[in-house]
Structure formats: C-alpha cells, structure tokens
Amino acid sequence: MQIQRTIQVLDEPRLVIDLPLSFVNQRIEILVITLDDSDSAHSRKRRTPPPKLAGRVQELGDVMSSAPPEDWGHHE
C-alpha cells in the first residue's frame, strides 16, 4: 500500500492532485476530509489540577507496579 497525503486550502470547489506514476493502473481510494483548525492539538489547553490540590499529592513508589501491565495498556 502506498499513501500520498496532502493538505490543501481550497479557494474553489475543484481539486487536482498529481500522483506518482506508481499509482497508474491501480485501484485507489480517495478520501476528502475537512480539517477543523480549532480541534488541533496545538489549540487545546493543557489540563491543570485545581489550585486546592497543589502540593498535596505525593507519589509513593512505582505507580506502574500498582496495577497489572494489562491495566496500563502495556502487554509485555
């Protein structure tokens, strides 16, 4: 499988995409998806704990060993 990804800003309802020669005589799938810039990772605010909790939490030991690896999403 080959993938060609391009992000374009359209100023008309027509889009022309040049593809590599290796795509010729192949079945291809075309997906057109609008990107919502307000949903990008750069615009998301980082979550912070409430000020009342600041300095009140202590990490005691290895938090990863407090539950089986499967619970953390790690499968060794």
PyMOL Python script that loads the backbone (N, CA, C, O; Angstrom):
from pymol import cmd

cmd.read_pdbstr("""\
ATOM      1  N   MET A   1       0.850  -1.175   0.000  1.00  0.00           N
ATOM      2  CA  MET A   1       0.000   0.000   0.000  1.00  0.00           C
ATOM      3  C   MET A   1       0.895   1.239   0.000  1.00  0.00           C
ATOM      4  O   MET A   1       1.897   1.302   0.713  1.00  0.00           O
ATOM      5  N   GLN A   2       0.523   2.191  -0.791  1.00  0.00           N
ATOM      6  CA  GLN A   2       1.211   3.475  -0.837  1.00  0.00           C
ATOM      7  C   GLN A   2       0.231   4.559  -0.419  1.00  0.00           C
ATOM      8  O   GLN A   2      -0.972   4.447  -0.658  1.00  0.00           O
ATOM      9  N   ILE A   3       0.741   5.588   0.192  1.00  0.00           N
ATOM     10  CA  ILE A   3      -0.111   6.692   0.626  1.00  0.00           C
ATOM     11  C   ILE A   3       0.510   8.002   0.174  1.00  0.00           C
ATOM     12  O   ILE A   3       1.714   8.215   0.318  1.00  0.00           O
ATOM     13  N   GLN A   4      -0.301   8.851  -0.360  1.00  0.00           N
ATOM     14  CA  GLN A   4       0.120  10.222  -0.664  1.00  0.00           C
ATOM     15  C   GLN A   4      -0.807  11.129   0.108  1.00  0.00           C
ATOM     16  O   GLN A   4      -2.017  11.125  -0.120  1.00  0.00           O
ATOM     17  N   ARG A   5      -0.259  11.896   1.009  1.00  0.00           N
ATOM     18  CA  ARG A   5      -1.070  12.792   1.829  1.00  0.00           C
ATOM     19  C   ARG A   5      -0.730  14.218   1.469  1.00  0.00           C
ATOM     20  O   ARG A   5       0.440  14.579   1.346  1.00  0.00           O
ATOM     21  N   THR A   6      -1.749  15.016   1.304  1.00  0.00           N
ATOM     22  CA  THR A   6      -1.548  16.425   1.022  1.00  0.00           C
ATOM     23  C   THR A   6      -2.624  17.220   1.739  1.00  0.00           C
ATOM     24  O   THR A   6      -3.774  16.789   1.808  1.00  0.00           O
ATOM     25  N   ILE A   7      -2.267  18.353   2.261  1.00  0.00           N
ATOM     26  CA  ILE A   7      -3.232  19.249   2.887  1.00  0.00           C
ATOM     27  C   ILE A   7      -3.289  20.493   2.025  1.00  0.00           C
ATOM     28  O   ILE A   7      -2.265  21.129   1.775  1.00  0.00           O
ATOM     29  N   GLN A   8      -4.465  20.838   1.577  1.00  0.00           N
ATOM     30  CA  GLN A   8      -4.672  21.957   0.668  1.00  0.00           C
ATOM     31  C   GLN A   8      -5.670  22.939   1.278  1.00  0.00           C
ATOM     32  O   GLN A   8      -6.520  22.551   2.080  1.00  0.00           O
ATOM     33  N   VAL A   9      -5.563  24.187   0.902  1.00  0.00           N
ATOM     34  CA  VAL A   9      -6.584  25.184   1.211  1.00  0.00           C
ATOM     35  C   VAL A   9      -7.261  25.499  -0.115  1.00  0.00           C
ATOM     36  O   VAL A   9      -6.623  25.990  -1.046  1.00  0.00           O
ATOM     37  N   LEU A  10      -8.541  25.217  -0.196  1.00  0.00           N
ATOM     38  CA  LEU A  10      -9.263  25.386  -1.457  1.00  0.00           C
ATOM     39  C   LEU A  10      -9.881  26.764  -1.555  1.00  0.00           C
ATOM     40  O   LEU A  10     -10.425  27.288  -0.583  1.00  0.00           O
ATOM     41  N   ASP A  11      -9.792  27.343  -2.740  1.00  0.00           N
ATOM     42  CA  ASP A  11     -10.473  28.616  -2.993  1.00  0.00           C
ATOM     43  C   ASP A  11     -11.530  28.454  -4.082  1.00  0.00           C
ATOM     44  O   ASP A  11     -12.136  29.430  -4.525  1.00  0.00           O
ATOM     45  N   GLU A  12     -11.744  27.204  -4.508  1.00  0.00           N
ATOM     46  CA  GLU A  12     -12.799  26.878  -5.458  1.00  0.00           C
ATOM     47  C   GLU A  12     -13.185  25.413  -5.225  1.00  0.00           C
ATOM     48  O   GLU A  12     -12.443  24.684  -4.566  1.00  0.00           O
ATOM     49  N   PRO A  13     -14.321  24.972  -5.749  1.00  0.00           N
ATOM     50  CA  PRO A  13     -14.771  23.604  -5.467  1.00  0.00           C
ATOM     51  C   PRO A  13     -14.127  22.529  -6.341  1.00  0.00           C
ATOM     52  O   PRO A  13     -14.700  21.450  -6.495  1.00  0.00           O
ATOM     53  N   ARG A  14     -12.974  22.788  -6.905  1.00  0.00           N
ATOM     54  CA  ARG A  14     -12.290  21.814  -7.756  1.00  0.00           C
ATOM     55  C   ARG A  14     -10.879  21.597  -7.219  1.00  0.00           C
ATOM     56  O   ARG A  14     -10.199  22.550  -6.839  1.00  0.00           O
ATOM     57  N   LEU A  15     -10.441  20.333  -7.190  1.00  0.00           N
ATOM     58  CA  LEU A  15      -9.112  19.994  -6.707  1.00  0.00           C
ATOM     59  C   LEU A  15      -8.455  19.044  -7.702  1.00  0.00           C
ATOM     60  O   LEU A  15      -9.054  18.047  -8.105  1.00  0.00           O
ATOM     61  N   VAL A  16      -7.229  19.354  -8.093  1.00  0.00           N
ATOM     62  CA  VAL A  16      -6.463  18.492  -8.985  1.00  0.00           C
ATOM     63  C   VAL A  16      -5.224  18.049  -8.215  1.00  0.00           C
ATOM     64  O   VAL A  16      -4.496  18.880  -7.672  1.00  0.00           O
ATOM     65  N   ILE A  17      -4.986  16.739  -8.168  1.00  0.00           N
ATOM     66  CA  ILE A  17      -3.853  16.191  -7.422  1.00  0.00           C
ATOM     67  C   ILE A  17      -2.981  15.396  -8.376  1.00  0.00           C
ATOM     68  O   ILE A  17      -3.471  14.492  -9.053  1.00  0.00           O
ATOM     69  N   ASP A  18      -1.706  15.716  -8.438  1.00  0.00           N
ATOM     70  CA  ASP A  18      -0.753  14.930  -9.218  1.00  0.00           C
ATOM     71  C   ASP A  18      -0.281  13.772  -8.343  1.00  0.00           C
ATOM     72  O   ASP A  18       0.147  13.975  -7.207  1.00  0.00           O
ATOM     73  N   LEU A  19      -0.362  12.563  -8.879  1.00  0.00           N
ATOM     74  CA  LEU A  19       0.038  11.370  -8.146  1.00  0.00           C
ATOM     75  C   LEU A  19       1.267  10.748  -8.786  1.00  0.00           C
ATOM     76  O   LEU A  19       1.540  10.985  -9.962  1.00  0.00           O
ATOM     77  N   PRO A  20       2.021   9.943  -8.014  1.00  0.00           N
ATOM     78  CA  PRO A  20       3.195   9.275  -8.581  1.00  0.00           C
ATOM     79  C   PRO A  20       2.793   8.286  -9.678  1.00  0.00           C
ATOM     80  O   PRO A  20       1.659   7.806  -9.705  1.00  0.00           O
ATOM     81  N   LEU A  21       3.722   7.988 -10.572  1.00  0.00           N
ATOM     82  CA  LEU A  21       3.462   7.038 -11.649  1.00  0.00           C
ATOM     83  C   LEU A  21       3.087   5.655 -11.113  1.00  0.00           C
ATOM     84  O   LEU A  21       2.372   4.904 -11.778  1.00  0.00           O
ATOM     85  N   SER A  22       3.563   5.321  -9.924  1.00  0.00           N
ATOM     86  CA  SER A  22       3.258   4.007  -9.354  1.00  0.00           C
ATOM     87  C   SER A  22       1.769   3.838  -9.042  1.00  0.00           C
ATOM     88  O   SER A  22       1.319   2.719  -8.794  1.00  0.00           O
ATOM     89  N   PHE A  23       1.004   4.923  -9.050  1.00  0.00           N
ATOM     90  CA  PHE A  23      -0.433   4.838  -8.807  1.00  0.00           C
ATOM     91  C   PHE A  23      -1.210   4.497 -10.087  1.00  0.00           C
ATOM     92  O   PHE A  23      -2.380   4.120 -10.019  1.00  0.00           O
ATOM     93  N   VAL A  24      -0.564   4.629 -11.248  1.00  0.00           N
ATOM     94  CA  VAL A  24      -1.235   4.383 -12.533  1.00  0.00           C
ATOM     95  C   VAL A  24      -1.612   2.906 -12.629  1.00  0.00           C
ATOM     96  O   VAL A  24      -0.831   2.034 -12.247  1.00  0.00           O
ATOM     97  N   ASN A  25      -2.813   2.631 -13.140  1.00  0.00           N
ATOM     98  CA  ASN A  25      -3.354   1.282 -13.300  1.00  0.00           C
ATOM     99  C   ASN A  25      -3.542   0.553 -11.970  1.00  0.00           C
ATOM    100  O   ASN A  25      -3.489  -0.676 -11.926  1.00  0.00           O
ATOM    101  N   GLN A  26      -3.758   1.287 -10.908  1.00  0.00           N
ATOM    102  CA  GLN A  26      -4.017   0.717  -9.586  1.00  0.00           C
ATOM    103  C   GLN A  26      -5.405   1.135  -9.117  1.00  0.00           C
ATOM    104  O   GLN A  26      -5.910   2.188  -9.508  1.00  0.00           O
ATOM    105  N   ARG A  27      -6.011   0.315  -8.288  1.00  0.00           N
ATOM    106  CA  ARG A  27      -7.246   0.744  -7.617  1.00  0.00           C
ATOM    107  C   ARG A  27      -6.835   1.682  -6.493  1.00  0.00           C
ATOM    108  O   ARG A  27      -5.904   1.379  -5.748  1.00  0.00           O
ATOM    109  N   ILE A  28      -7.502   2.799  -6.361  1.00  0.00           N
ATOM    110  CA  ILE A  28      -7.170   3.750  -5.303  1.00  0.00           C
ATOM    111  C   ILE A  28      -8.444   4.144  -4.564  1.00  0.00           C
ATOM    112  O   ILE A  28      -9.551   4.039  -5.092  1.00  0.00           O
ATOM    113  N   GLU A  29      -8.259   4.588  -3.358  1.00  0.00           N
ATOM    114  CA  GLU A  29      -9.357   5.108  -2.550  1.00  0.00           C
ATOM    115  C   GLU A  29      -9.063   6.580  -2.307  1.00  0.00           C
ATOM    116  O   GLU A  29      -7.937   6.943  -1.969  1.00  0.00           O
ATOM    117  N   ILE A  30     -10.063   7.421  -2.476  1.00  0.00           N
ATOM    118  CA  ILE A  30      -9.891   8.861  -2.283  1.00  0.00           C
ATOM    119  C   ILE A  30     -10.791   9.301  -1.142  1.00  0.00           C
ATOM    120  O   ILE A  30     -12.003   9.089  -1.180  1.00  0.00           O
ATOM    121  N   LEU A  31     -10.200   9.907  -0.137  1.00  0.00           N
ATOM    122  CA  LEU A  31     -10.940  10.448   0.995  1.00  0.00           C
ATOM    123  C   LEU A  31     -10.707  11.946   1.030  1.00  0.00           C
ATOM    124  O   LEU A  31      -9.568  12.398   0.910  1.00  0.00           O
ATOM    125  N   VAL A  32     -11.762  12.716   1.192  1.00  0.00           N
ATOM    126  CA  VAL A  32     -11.636  14.164   1.331  1.00  0.00           C
ATOM    127  C   VAL A  32     -12.276  14.524   2.658  1.00  0.00           C
ATOM    128  O   VAL A  32     -13.468  14.302   2.867  1.00  0.00           O
ATOM    129  N   ILE A  33     -11.476  15.079   3.548  1.00  0.00           N
ATOM    130  CA  ILE A  33     -11.924  15.383   4.906  1.00  0.00           C
ATOM    131  C   ILE A  33     -11.579  16.827   5.228  1.00  0.00           C
ATOM    132  O   ILE A  33     -10.447  17.257   5.008  1.00  0.00           O
ATOM    133  N   THR A  34     -12.540  17.580   5.747  1.00  0.00           N
ATOM    134  CA  THR A  34     -12.225  18.946   6.169  1.00  0.00           C
ATOM    135  C   THR A  34     -11.528  18.884   7.522  1.00  0.00           C
ATOM    136  O   THR A  34     -11.863  18.051   8.364  1.00  0.00           O
ATOM    137  N   LEU A  35     -10.570  19.759   7.721  1.00  0.00           N
ATOM    138  CA  LEU A  35      -9.851  19.834   8.989  1.00  0.00           C
ATOM    139  C   LEU A  35     -10.384  21.010   9.779  1.00  0.00           C
ATOM    140  O   LEU A  35     -10.449  22.134   9.280  1.00  0.00           O
ATOM    141  N   ASP A  36     -10.762  20.743  11.008  1.00  0.00           N
ATOM    142  CA  ASP A  36     -11.241  21.795  11.894  1.00  0.00           C
ATOM    143  C   ASP A  36     -10.042  22.306  12.677  1.00  0.00           C
ATOM    144  O   ASP A  36      -9.569  21.638  13.596  1.00  0.00           O
ATOM    145  N   ASP A  37      -9.548  23.484  12.320  1.00  0.00           N
ATOM    146  CA  ASP A  37      -8.351  24.026  12.963  1.00  0.00           C
ATOM    147  C   ASP A  37      -8.527  24.225  14.460  1.00  0.00           C
ATOM    148  O   ASP A  37      -7.552  24.143  15.206  1.00  0.00           O
ATOM    149  N   SER A  38      -9.741  24.483  14.915  1.00  0.00           N
ATOM    150  CA  SER A  38      -9.946  24.695  16.351  1.00  0.00           C
ATOM    151  C   SER A  38      -9.782  23.400  17.123  1.00  0.00           C
ATOM    152  O   SER A  38      -9.638  23.429  18.345  1.00  0.00           O
ATOM    153  N   ASP A  39      -9.802  22.243  16.424  1.00  0.00           N
ATOM    154  CA  ASP A  39      -9.679  20.953  17.083  1.00  0.00           C
ATOM    155  C   ASP A  39      -8.244  20.429  17.059  1.00  0.00           C
ATOM    156  O   ASP A  39      -7.995  19.295  17.471  1.00  0.00           O
ATOM    157  N   SER A  40      -7.313  21.226  16.590  1.00  0.00           N
ATOM    158  CA  SER A  40      -5.936  20.752  16.500  1.00  0.00           C
ATOM    159  C   SER A  40      -5.306  20.642  17.884  1.00  0.00           C
ATOM    160  O   SER A  40      -5.735  21.298  18.833  1.00  0.00           O
ATOM    161  N   ALA A  41      -4.287  19.807  17.976  1.00  0.00           N
ATOM    162  CA  ALA A  41      -3.611  19.582  19.254  1.00  0.00           C
ATOM    163  C   ALA A  41      -2.940  20.847  19.762  1.00  0.00           C
ATOM    164  O   ALA A  41      -2.769  21.014  20.970  1.00  0.00           O
ATOM    165  N   HIS A  42      -2.555  21.743  18.853  1.00  0.00           N
ATOM    166  CA  HIS A  42      -1.876  22.971  19.259  1.00  0.00           C
ATOM    167  C   HIS A  42      -2.818  23.941  19.967  1.00  0.00           C
ATOM    168  O   HIS A  42      -2.381  24.746  20.790  1.00  0.00           O
ATOM    169  N   SER A  43      -4.101  23.863  19.650  1.00  0.00           N
ATOM    170  CA  SER A  43      -5.026  24.825  20.240  1.00  0.00           C
ATOM    171  C   SER A  43      -5.649  24.326  21.540  1.00  0.00           C
ATOM    172  O   SER A  43      -6.320  25.086  22.238  1.00  0.00           O
ATOM    173  N   ARG A  44      -5.430  23.060  21.866  1.00  0.00           N
ATOM    174  CA  ARG A  44      -6.006  22.524  23.106  1.00  0.00           C
ATOM    175  C   ARG A  44      -5.240  23.033  24.309  1.00  0.00           C
ATOM    176  O   ARG A  44      -4.011  23.109  24.299  1.00  0.00           O
ATOM    177  N   LYS A  45      -5.987  23.382  25.344  1.00  0.00           N
ATOM    178  CA  LYS A  45      -5.347  23.836  26.573  1.00  0.00           C
ATOM    179  C   LYS A  45      -4.894  22.629  27.390  1.00  0.00           C
ATOM    180  O   LYS A  45      -5.579  21.607  27.435  1.00  0.00           O
ATOM    181  N   ARG A  46      -3.765  22.752  28.016  1.00  0.00           N
ATOM    182  CA  ARG A  46      -3.276  21.696  28.875  1.00  0.00           C
ATOM    183  C   ARG A  46      -4.085  21.710  30.166  1.00  0.00           C
ATOM    184  O   ARG A  46      -4.313  22.763  30.761  1.00  0.00           O
ATOM    185  N   ARG A  47      -4.509  20.541  30.581  1.00  0.00           N
ATOM    186  CA  ARG A  47      -5.293  20.452  31.808  1.00  0.00           C
ATOM    187  C   ARG A  47      -4.397  20.662  33.017  1.00  0.00           C
ATOM    188  O   ARG A  47      -3.265  20.179  33.045  1.00  0.00           O
ATOM    189  N   THR A  48      -4.891  21.370  34.001  1.00  0.00           N
ATOM    190  CA  THR A  48      -4.142  21.592  35.230  1.00  0.00           C
ATOM    191  C   THR A  48      -5.036  21.219  36.407  1.00  0.00           C
ATOM    192  O   THR A  48      -6.254  21.379  36.336  1.00  0.00           O
ATOM    193  N   PRO A  49      -4.440  20.724  37.488  1.00  0.00           N
ATOM    194  CA  PRO A  49      -5.253  20.367  38.651  1.00  0.00           C
ATOM    195  C   PRO A  49      -5.786  21.617  39.340  1.00  0.00           C
ATOM    196  O   PRO A  49      -5.230  22.704  39.185  1.00  0.00           O
ATOM    197  N   PRO A  50      -6.857  21.458  40.095  1.00  0.00           N
ATOM    198  CA  PRO A  50      -7.383  22.606  40.840  1.00  0.00           C
ATOM    199  C   PRO A  50      -6.333  23.143  41.813  1.00  0.00           C
ATOM    200  O   PRO A  50      -5.571  22.360  42.380  1.00  0.00           O
ATOM    201  N   PRO A  51      -6.278  24.445  42.015  1.00  0.00           N
ATOM    202  CA  PRO A  51      -5.286  25.030  42.924  1.00  0.00           C
ATOM    203  C   PRO A  51      -5.357  24.450  44.344  1.00  0.00           C
ATOM    204  O   PRO A  51      -4.340  24.396  45.036  1.00  0.00           O
ATOM    205  N   LYS A  52      -6.540  24.017  44.783  1.00  0.00           N
ATOM    206  CA  LYS A  52      -6.675  23.449  46.135  1.00  0.00           C
ATOM    207  C   LYS A  52      -5.838  22.186  46.311  1.00  0.00           C
ATOM    208  O   LYS A  52      -5.464  21.849  47.435  1.00  0.00           O
ATOM    209  N   LEU A  53      -5.536  21.479  45.213  1.00  0.00           N
ATOM    210  CA  LEU A  53      -4.762  20.236  45.308  1.00  0.00           C
ATOM    211  C   LEU A  53      -3.260  20.453  45.172  1.00  0.00           C
ATOM    212  O   LEU A  53      -2.486  19.524  45.401  1.00  0.00           O
ATOM    213  N   ALA A  54      -2.841  21.630  44.814  1.00  0.00           N
ATOM    214  CA  ALA A  54      -1.416  21.899  44.592  1.00  0.00           C
ATOM    215  C   ALA A  54      -0.599  21.576  45.840  1.00  0.00           C
ATOM    216  O   ALA A  54      -0.884  22.069  46.931  1.00  0.00           O
ATOM    217  N   GLY A  55       0.419  20.739  45.658  1.00  0.00           N
ATOM    218  CA  GLY A  55       1.320  20.395  46.750  1.00  0.00           C
ATOM    219  C   GLY A  55       0.769  19.378  47.724  1.00  0.00           C
ATOM    220  O   GLY A  55       1.441  19.081  48.711  1.00  0.00           O
ATOM    221  N   ARG A  56      -0.402  18.831  47.510  1.00  0.00           N
ATOM    222  CA  ARG A  56      -0.996  17.886  48.453  1.00  0.00           C
ATOM    223  C   ARG A  56      -0.861  16.425  48.033  1.00  0.00           C
ATOM    224  O   ARG A  56      -1.183  15.528  48.812  1.00  0.00           O
ATOM    225  N   VAL A  57      -0.399  16.178  46.831  1.00  0.00           N
ATOM    226  CA  VAL A  57      -0.297  14.805  46.348  1.00  0.00           C
ATOM    227  C   VAL A  57       1.165  14.387  46.352  1.00  0.00           C
ATOM    228  O   VAL A  57       2.042  15.117  45.889  1.00  0.00           O
ATOM    229  N   GLN A  58       1.405  13.192  46.888  1.00  0.00           N
ATOM    230  CA  GLN A  58       2.761  12.652  46.892  1.00  0.00           C
ATOM    231  C   GLN A  58       2.745  11.313  46.174  1.00  0.00           C
ATOM    232  O   GLN A  58       1.840  10.501  46.369  1.00  0.00           O
ATOM    233  N   GLU A  59       3.742  11.094  45.353  1.00  0.00           N
ATOM    234  CA  GLU A  59       3.876   9.815  44.671  1.00  0.00           C
ATOM    235  C   GLU A  59       4.724   8.919  45.547  1.00  0.00           C
ATOM    236  O   GLU A  59       5.883   9.227  45.824  1.00  0.00           O
ATOM    237  N   LEU A  60       4.150   7.814  45.983  1.00  0.00           N
ATOM    238  CA  LEU A  60       4.851   6.889  46.867  1.00  0.00           C
ATOM    239  C   LEU A  60       5.161   5.604  46.116  1.00  0.00           C
ATOM    240  O   LEU A  60       4.306   4.726  45.999  1.00  0.00           O
ATOM    241  N   GLY A  61       6.356   5.495  45.620  1.00  0.00           N
ATOM    242  CA  GLY A  61       6.764   4.273  44.942  1.00  0.00           C
ATOM    243  C   GLY A  61       6.471   4.296  43.455  1.00  0.00           C
ATOM    244  O   GLY A  61       6.210   5.341  42.860  1.00  0.00           O
ATOM    245  N   ASP A  62       6.524   3.111  42.878  1.00  0.00           N
ATOM    246  CA  ASP A  62       6.370   2.922  41.444  1.00  0.00           C
ATOM    247  C   ASP A  62       4.888   2.794  41.106  1.00  0.00           C
ATOM    248  O   ASP A  62       4.268   1.782  41.431  1.00  0.00           O
ATOM    249  N   VAL A  63       4.318   3.797  40.463  1.00  0.00           N
ATOM    250  CA  VAL A  63       2.888   3.760  40.144  1.00  0.00           C
ATOM    251  C   VAL A  63       2.573   2.700  39.098  1.00  0.00           C
ATOM    252  O   VAL A  63       1.455   2.187  39.078  1.00  0.00           O
ATOM    253  N   MET A  64       3.520   2.354  38.229  1.00  0.00           N
ATOM    254  CA  MET A  64       3.264   1.351  37.200  1.00  0.00           C
ATOM    255  C   MET A  64       3.090  -0.041  37.793  1.00  0.00           C
ATOM    256  O   MET A  64       2.368  -0.862  37.226  1.00  0.00           O
ATOM    257  N   SER A  65       3.733  -0.322  38.918  1.00  0.00           N
ATOM    258  CA  SER A  65       3.601  -1.650  39.525  1.00  0.00           C
ATOM    259  C   SER A  65       2.365  -1.746  40.412  1.00  0.00           C
ATOM    260  O   SER A  65       2.109  -2.797  41.001  1.00  0.00           O
ATOM    261  N   SER A  66       1.605  -0.677  40.515  1.00  0.00           N
ATOM    262  CA  SER A  66       0.415  -0.698  41.368  1.00  0.00           C
ATOM    263  C   SER A  66      -0.754  -1.427  40.719  1.00  0.00           C
ATOM    264  O   SER A  66      -1.759  -1.692  41.379  1.00  0.00           O
ATOM    265  N   ALA A  67      -0.638  -1.751  39.447  1.00  0.00           N
ATOM    266  CA  ALA A  67      -1.691  -2.479  38.732  1.00  0.00           C
ATOM    267  C   ALA A  67      -1.022  -3.368  37.690  1.00  0.00           C
ATOM    268  O   ALA A  67       0.114  -3.111  37.291  1.00  0.00           O
ATOM    269  N   PRO A  68      -1.727  -4.426  37.241  1.00  0.00           N
ATOM    270  CA  PRO A  68      -1.135  -5.301  36.215  1.00  0.00           C
ATOM    271  C   PRO A  68      -0.842  -4.526  34.928  1.00  0.00           C
ATOM    272  O   PRO A  68      -1.527  -3.547  34.631  1.00  0.00           O
ATOM    273  N   PRO A  69       0.166  -4.952  34.165  1.00  0.00           N
ATOM    274  CA  PRO A  69       0.523  -4.249  32.919  1.00  0.00           C
ATOM    275  C   PRO A  69      -0.647  -4.101  31.953  1.00  0.00           C
ATOM    276  O   PRO A  69      -0.721  -3.110  31.226  1.00  0.00           O
ATOM    277  N   GLU A  70      -1.570  -5.077  31.930  1.00  0.00           N
ATOM    278  CA  GLU A  70      -2.720  -5.004  31.035  1.00  0.00           C
ATOM    279  C   GLU A  70      -3.583  -3.770  31.347  1.00  0.00           C
ATOM    280  O   GLU A  70      -4.159  -3.168  30.440  1.00  0.00           O
ATOM    281  N   ASP A  71      -3.669  -3.403  32.620  1.00  0.00           N
ATOM    282  CA  ASP A  71      -4.472  -2.244  33.009  1.00  0.00           C
ATOM    283  C   ASP A  71      -3.866  -0.936  32.518  1.00  0.00           C
ATOM    284  O   ASP A  71      -4.584   0.046  32.333  1.00  0.00           O
ATOM    285  N   TRP A  72      -2.552  -0.912  32.305  1.00  0.00           N
ATOM    286  CA  TRP A  72      -1.876   0.288  31.814  1.00  0.00           C
ATOM    287  C   TRP A  72      -1.825   0.301  30.297  1.00  0.00           C
ATOM    288  O   TRP A  72      -1.341   1.267  29.708  1.00  0.00           O
ATOM    289  N   GLY A  73      -2.314  -0.750  29.652  1.00  0.00           N
ATOM    290  CA  GLY A  73      -2.275  -0.805  28.190  1.00  0.00           C
ATOM    291  C   GLY A  73      -0.953  -1.321  27.660  1.00  0.00           C
ATOM    292  O   GLY A  73      -0.687  -1.235  26.462  1.00  0.00           O
ATOM    293  N   HIS A  74      -0.109  -1.864  28.553  1.00  0.00           N
ATOM    294  CA  HIS A  74       1.186  -2.425  28.133  1.00  0.00           C
ATOM    295  C   HIS A  74       1.081  -3.930  28.178  1.00  0.00           C
ATOM    296  O   HIS A  74       0.660  -4.509  29.179  1.00  0.00           O
ATOM    297  N   HIS A  75       1.463  -4.551  27.097  1.00  0.00           N
ATOM    298  CA  HIS A  75       1.447  -6.015  27.032  1.00  0.00           C
ATOM    299  C   HIS A  75       2.850  -6.484  26.740  1.00  0.00           C
ATOM    300  O   HIS A  75       3.304  -6.423  25.597  1.00  0.00           O
ATOM    301  N   GLU A  76       3.531  -6.944  27.746  1.00  0.00           N
ATOM    302  CA  GLU A  76       4.935  -7.356  27.580  1.00  0.00           C
ATOM    303  C   GLU A  76       5.043  -8.791  27.175  1.00  0.00           C
ATOM    304  O   GLU A  76       6.149  -9.299  26.993  1.00  0.00           O
TER     305      GLU A  76
END
""", "prot")
cmd.dss("prot")
cmd.show_as("cartoon", "prot")
cmd.util.cbc("prot")
cmd.orient("prot")
